[in-house]
Amino acid sequence: MFLKIPKVAVLLAAYNGMQWIEEQMSSILAQSGVDVTVYISIDTSIDGTEAWCATLAANISNVIVLPSVGRFGGASRNFFRLIRDVDFGGFDFVAFADQDDIWYTDKLQRAVSQLERQQADAYSSNVTAFWLDGKTQLLDKAQPQVAWDFLFEAAGPGCTYVLSRRLVDPLKALMLSNWKALQDVSLHDWFFYAYARSHGYRWYIDPVPSMNYRQHERNQVGANTGLRSFIARYKTIHNGWWFGQVQLIALLLGQNVDPFVTRWFSLSRLQLFRLSLNAWNCRRRIRDKILFLFVCWATMLIGNRAR
């Protein structure tokens, strides 16, 4: 049990976020039961985000804007930069934030409490997606974890992640030692989850939502709902991106030498068939297990454009 207020470093990646970032920052700074310091890294923007964040940091001591280092071209590289450049000495936990969501006041306090209760090193949670027209939907990511899901999906939205220093410090060391190759990883939340699970750290996925997850046309990933989302995700599989990311993450984490992974790592037709037989151990949600089987068979039969 914590005898002092837990100190949390919140890493926020921003890019042209003026439309929503003020509301997001207000919800982070209003967190109860924790001592928060927010570190902001801004991808070169043209809407005033940089000036607004600089003014905020000048007036609030626990908001720090990292120096500009130019274009990242995506949230993943921006978050990698935050982990690289922020000194976590003195912090107990590290959390990640997008620029456009709304955190519940007890988001971090509950995460810290659950990490202690579950004896876990990493936390993520369900979220409530919301749209401009007032529609809301619970996004359930809290299905039981299975043996190999971490190589094929994230634990949920990265903006719900809270990691212990016990996990963050070796994660950061591995990232720095593989920095160049790491830049080709497109989804930081998938990589962090894969690192934790592949290195024996316990990850808890909370069924209780911790935030309102804003949906808009500029979401890099967003909620996986509806036919449009399904088609967009299938295209990433057909063009080779998804399986390419699976291979890259497995390689960076040394999982490519595991006997299970070597049986399908080259993704030949025979290997894809073998992988399809393990669908139940590769995704958490039943619907996704079935889709995984379909993807393996479709790729086996018609191939993908990257091969």
N, C-alpha and C positions, 0 to 999 in steps of 0.2 A: 504493500500500500504506500502511495506517495505521501511523505510527510511534509513536502513542500509543493508549491504550485509548479506543475510540469512546464518546462520551457520548450516551446515548439517553434521551429523555423518553418515558415510557410513560403514555398517557392512559387511565384506567380509569373507565368509567361504571358506577355502581352503583345498584341499586334493590332493596330487600328481599332482599339477597343473603347473609344470614347462613348459610344452609344450605351454601354452597359457597365463599364469598369467601376464607376463611382458606387453603384449599388452593390456590386460584388465586394469591393473594398470595405464598405460600411458593414457588411455582414461578417467579414473576417475580423475586423477590429472590434466587433461586438461580442466576440467569443467569450463565454463564461468559463471560469474555473481553470484557465490556462494562461500562461504568459507568452504572448505571441510577438514574434518579430517577422515582418513580411519583407522578403527580398524580391524585387521586381526586375526582370530582364525583358527589355523591349526590342522586338524585331522592328527594324526601321519602318516608321509609320508616317502617314501624311495627314492624320486627322486631329493632331494635337495631343495624342496619348502621351508622348514623351514630356511635353511641357506640363501637362496636368499631373503626371506622376512626380515630376521634379518638385512642383509646388507642394504636393502632399508630403513628400519626404522632408522638405525644408521646414514643415510645420509640425510633423509628427515624428518623434524620435525613433519609434519602433517600425518605421517604414524606410527601407533602404533601396535606392535604385542603383543597379549595377551600371558601370560605364558602358556606353554603346560600343559594340564590336561589329556593327554592320548587319547585313542580312543573314538570316538563318534559313528562310524558305519553308519553315514548318515548325510546329510546336515541339516536336521531338528534339531537334537540335537545340532549341532554346532551353528546354528542361535539362538536357545534358550539360549545357553551359552553366546553368544554375548550380547543379551538383558539383561541377568542377571548380567553380569560382567562389562558392560560399564556404566560409569556415564554420564547421558545425561544432567546434569546441564550445562547451557550455550549454549546449542544447540536449534535451532528452529525446526529442522526436523530430522528424522531418515530415511535413505534409506538402501536398501539391495542390495548386489552385489554377483553374482557368480564369479568364477575365470576365465571364459573362453569366455566371451562375449566382445563386443566392443560397448561402449557407444557413442552416438552422443554428440558433444561438449556442446549442450544446453539442455541435458537430464534433469538435476536437475533444471536448471533455468526455463525451461518450466513447470516442475512439480510444482514448487513453485508458478509460475504465475497462473497456472490453479487452484491450490488449493484456491488461493485468489479469482480468478474470479468466480469460481463455489461455493464458500463458503463451501468448503469441508474440511474434516479432513484427508482424505486418497486419494492417487492417484496411479493409475496404467495405463498401456498403451498397445497398440498393439506393436508388434515387427516384425522385418524382420528376419525370420529364414534363415540361410545360411549353405551350406554343403561344404565339401572339394572339390567337383567336380565343384564348381561354381554356383550350383543351388541356387536360392533364392525364398522365398515365404512369403508373408504377412500373419501373423497369427492374425486373427481378433477376439478380445475378447470383443469388445466394443458394443455388443448388449445391449438393455435396460435391466436393472436389474429388477428382478421379486421378488415376495414376499419372496420366500424361497430358492432361488438359493444358498445362502451362506452356507446352510447346506449340499449341494451336489457338490459344485465345488468352486474353487478359482476364484479370479478376473482376473486371467491371470498369467504369470510368475512372481514369487516373486521378481526377479531381477529388475522389473520395479517399485516396490512399494516405495512410499515416504509417510511417516506418520508424522502428526503433533505431537508436544509434548502433546497437549491436549488429543490425543488418546493414545500415547505411554505410558504415565505415569500410567494410570489405567490398561492398558494391561499388563504392567510389573508386577504390583501389583497382578493381578489375576494369572499370570503365577507362581510367586513365592509362592503363597498360594496353588497352585495345582501342585507343581514341579514334584513330583513322577509320578502322573498319566499323566502329560504332556509328559513324555518321550516316551509314546506309540503313540503319534500323529506323523504320518509319514511325513506329508507335512505341513511345517510351514506356507506357503503362504495361504493355505486353512484355517488354524486355525486363522490367523491374520484377514483375510477377514470376517470370520464367527464372530469373536469377535466384529469387528467394526459394522457390520450390525445388529447383535443381540442386541447391546447396543445403537442403535440409532445414530451412527455416519454416516455422509454423505460420500460416496465413489464415486469418479469420475473416470471413465474408459475412457481414452483418445483414440480416433480413430487414432491419429497420432502416428506412431511408434517412439520409443525413442532410439532404439538400434538395433544392429545386434546380433542375438541370435544364437550362434554357436551350430551346431548339429554334434554329433560324437558318437561313440559306447559306451562312458562312461557317457553319460547323464543319470542322475538319473530319470528324467521324459521326458524332451524333447518335441519336437513338436508333436502334435496329428494329424499326417497326414498319409495316406496310410493304406493298409490292415494290414501290420505288426503291426502298432501301435494300430489299432482297436483290433486285436487278443490279444495283450498284455494287453490292458485295460480290455477286457472281462474276461480274466483269473483272474484278481484281483477282479472282481465282483463274478465270479463263486466260487472262493475259500474263499469267505466271507470277504476278506480284506476291500473292499470298503464300504459295509454296516456296517462293524465293526467300521470303521473310522467315518462314519456318526453318529452312536450311541455314540461313545466316545466324539466327538466334541460337540454334543448336550448336553450330560451329563455335560461336563466341563463348558459349558456356561449357564447351567441352563435352556436350552430350552426343556429338556425332560418333563417338567411340562406344557408346552404350550398346550392348547387344540388341536391344529392342530397336534402337534408332538405325543401326547399320542395316537392318533388314529392309528398310524402305528409303534410306537417305538419298539414294541416287534417283529415285522416283521413276524407275523403269515401269513398264506395264505390269510385270510380275510383282514388283515391289509395291505398287499402288494397290494391287489386289490384296496383298498381304496386309497393307495398312488398313484397307477397308474392313477387314475382318476384326480389327481392333477399335472400331468406331466407338464402342461403348466406353472405352478407356481414354478417349481423346477429346471429348467435349463433355460439359456438365449437363446441359439441358437436353431433355429427351428429343425435342425438335431438332436441336443442333446435332445430336448424334446421328439422326436419320439423314439430315442434310450432309453431314460429313461423309457418310457412306455414299450418297449420291455424287458428291464432288469427286471422291476417289474414282468411282466408276466412270463418271463423265470424262475426267481427265485421262483415265486409262484408255478410253475408247476413241476420244476425239483429240486428245492432247491439249497442250496450251501453247499460246503464241510465243512464249519465251524459250521454248525448248527447241 
